[in-house]
Amino acid sequence: ASGSIEPEGIHYHDKFEVKYGSFMVGPAYRLSDNFSLYALAGVGTVKATFKEHSTQDGDSFSNKISSRKTGFAWGAGVQMNPLENIVVDVGYEGSNISSTKINGFNVGVGYRF
C-alpha cells in the first residue's frame, strides 16, 4: 500500500510492502490414476517494510523500517491429472509467524514431460 497526504505545505509519501515465501516438503497418496492427495510441512518467512518520506519548506525526511520473521508452515491439497501430461493442483497453505496467521489457497496448472 502507498499514499500521500498534503496538508498545509507538507508532502508525505508512505509505502508499506509485505512479502511471503515458504519451503515445504511432504508425502503424497495416489487415490487413482488421476487423483492424488498431499500434505506439506516446512518453513515460511515474511518480510515487512515500511518506507516514509516527507518534505516541508525545503527540508526532507526519510525513514525505513524492515522486519523479517520465520515460522512453521503447512499445507494440504489435491492434484488432478485430467489429461496424460497435464497437472492441476488445488491446495491450502497456512503458517503461524510471530503470532500472526497467514493462509491462502493455491491453484496451479502444469505440464509434465
Secondary structure as GFF3:
##gff-version 3
##sequence-region A 1 113
A	DSSP	beta_strand	2	3	.	.	.	ID=ss1
A	DSSP	beta_strand	10	25	.	.	.	ID=ss2
A	DSSP	beta_strand	28	30	.	.	.	ID=ss3
A	DSSP	beta_strand	35	56	.	.	.	ID=ss4
A	DSSP	beta_strand	59	83	.	.	.	ID=ss5
A	DSSP	beta_strand	86	97	.	.	.	ID=ss6
A	DSSP	beta_strand	100	111	.	.	.	ID=ss7
###
